[in-house]
């Protein structure tokens, strides 16, 4: 099972109340927030953008490490995590957009939209595409930090 919650380190910035957030699994992801609540929101947004950039660039999406002491797990928002799962599943089996479209009975443009981080896609459609690839989409709910 693959999860999309990445460990982040929150360090005090130069100004009071500012936190600088870094992710060891995704080194290009760095952000900051004013206060704890804003820092958590900024961290999730930063991870979403980092994963979107990797999908758009055709780059690897790293597996999330376990959090160590002093780190917090930051989940990638569900819609982007689902797109990332589809992107990875297609890569794992070497399936092209055209091949997946054929199996889904749709146009290749729809598959392209499913993989486009800027294009909203309904989760049931991504779930269906993942099932074609032998995967199951699982969503979980946890207590908020």
C-alpha positions as CSV (number, residue, x, y, z in Angstrom):
1,X,0.0,0.0,0.0
2,X,1.3,3.5,-0.9
3,X,0.4,6.5,1.1
4,X,0.8,10.2,0.2
5,X,1.6,11.7,3.6
6,X,5.2,13.1,3.8
7,X,7.2,13.9,6.8
8,X,7.9,17.6,7.3
9,X,10.2,19.5,9.7
10,X,8.8,22.7,11.1
11,X,11.5,25.1,12.3
12,X,11.2,28.6,13.7
13,X,11.9,31.3,11.2
14,X,13.8,34.6,11.6
15,X,10.6,36.4,12.6
16,X,8.4,35.6,15.6
17,X,5.6,33.2,14.8
18,X,7.0,32.2,11.4
19,X,7.7,28.5,10.7
20,X,9.9,27.3,7.8
21,X,8.7,23.9,6.5
22,X,11.0,21.4,4.7
23,X,10.4,17.9,3.4
24,X,13.3,15.4,3.3
25,X,11.6,13.1,0.7
26,X,10.9,16.0,-1.7
27,X,13.9,18.4,-1.3
28,X,12.5,21.1,-3.7
29,X,9.4,21.5,-1.4
30,X,10.0,24.3,1.0
31,X,7.5,26.8,2.4
32,X,6.7,28.9,5.4
33,X,3.7,29.9,7.4
34,X,2.7,32.5,10.0
35,X,1.6,30.6,13.0
36,X,1.0,26.9,13.4
37,X,-2.4,26.8,11.6
38,X,-1.1,28.7,8.5
39,X,2.1,26.6,8.5
40,X,0.1,23.4,8.3
41,X,-2.1,24.8,5.5
42,X,1.0,26.0,3.6
43,X,2.7,22.7,4.0
44,X,-0.2,20.8,2.5
45,X,-0.4,23.3,-0.4
46,X,3.4,23.0,-0.9
47,X,3.2,19.2,-1.1
48,X,0.3,19.4,-3.5
49,X,2.3,21.7,-5.8
50,X,5.4,19.5,-5.5
51,X,3.5,16.4,-6.5
52,X,1.8,18.3,-9.3
53,X,5.1,19.4,-10.7
54,X,6.5,15.9,-10.7
55,X,3.5,14.6,-12.6
56,X,3.6,17.4,-15.1
57,X,7.4,16.9,-15.5
58,X,7.1,13.2,-15.9
59,X,9.3,12.7,-12.9
60,X,9.4,10.1,-10.1
61,X,7.1,10.6,-7.1
62,X,9.1,9.4,-4.1
63,X,7.7,7.0,-1.5
64,X,6.9,8.8,1.7
65,X,9.2,7.9,4.6
66,X,8.1,7.4,8.1
67,X,8.2,10.5,10.3
68,X,11.0,10.7,12.7
69,X,11.2,12.6,16.0
70,X,10.5,16.3,15.3
71,X,8.6,15.7,12.1
72,X,4.9,15.8,11.2
73,X,3.2,13.9,8.5
74,X,1.6,16.2,5.9
75,X,-0.9,14.5,3.7
76,X,-1.3,15.4,0.0
77,X,-4.9,16.5,-0.6
78,X,-7.0,13.6,-1.7
79,X,-7.7,14.7,-5.3
80,X,-4.0,15.1,-6.0
81,X,-3.1,11.9,-4.2
82,X,-5.5,10.0,-6.4
83,X,-4.0,11.6,-9.6
84,X,-0.5,10.7,-8.3
85,X,-1.7,7.1,-7.7
86,X,-3.0,6.8,-11.2
87,X,0.2,8.3,-12.6
88,X,2.3,5.8,-10.7
89,X,0.1,2.8,-11.5
90,X,0.3,3.6,-15.2
91,X,4.0,3.9,-15.0
92,X,4.3,0.6,-13.1
93,X,2.6,-1.4,-15.9
94,X,3.9,0.7,-18.8
95,X,0.4,1.7,-19.9
96,X,0.0,4.7,-22.2
97,X,-2.9,7.1,-22.2
98,X,-4.2,5.6,-25.4
99,X,-4.2,2.1,-24.0
100,X,-5.9,3.2,-20.7
101,X,-8.5,5.1,-22.7
102,X,-9.3,2.0,-24.8
103,X,-9.8,-0.1,-21.7
104,X,-12.0,2.6,-20.2
105,X,-14.0,3.1,-23.4
106,X,-13.2,6.8,-23.6
107,X,-11.2,9.3,-25.6
108,X,-7.5,9.7,-24.8
109,X,-8.2,13.3,-23.9
110,X,-10.1,12.2,-20.9
111,X,-7.2,10.2,-19.6
112,X,-4.9,13.2,-20.2
113,X,-7.3,15.3,-18.1
114,X,-7.3,12.7,-15.3
115,X,-3.5,13.0,-15.1
116,X,-3.5,16.8,-15.4
117,X,-3.0,18.3,-11.9
118,X,-4.8,21.5,-13.0
119,X,-7.9,19.7,-14.3
120,X,-10.5,18.7,-11.7
121,X,-11.4,15.0,-12.0
122,X,-14.1,13.2,-10.0
123,X,-12.7,10.5,-7.7
124,X,-15.0,7.8,-9.0
125,X,-13.5,8.1,-12.5
126,X,-10.0,7.9,-11.1
127,X,-11.1,4.9,-9.0
128,X,-12.4,3.2,-12.2
129,X,-9.1,3.8,-14.0
130,X,-7.1,2.5,-11.1
131,X,-9.3,-0.7,-11.0
132,X,-8.4,-1.3,-14.7
133,X,-4.8,-1.2,-13.6
134,X,-5.4,-3.7,-10.8
135,X,-5.4,-1.1,-8.0
136,X,-7.9,0.0,-5.4
137,X,-8.4,3.5,-4.2
138,X,-8.6,3.8,-0.4
139,X,-9.5,7.0,1.4
140,X,-9.0,7.2,5.2
141,X,-9.9,9.8,7.8
142,X,-7.8,10.6,10.8
143,X,-8.0,13.0,13.7
144,X,-6.7,16.4,12.7
145,X,-3.4,17.6,14.1
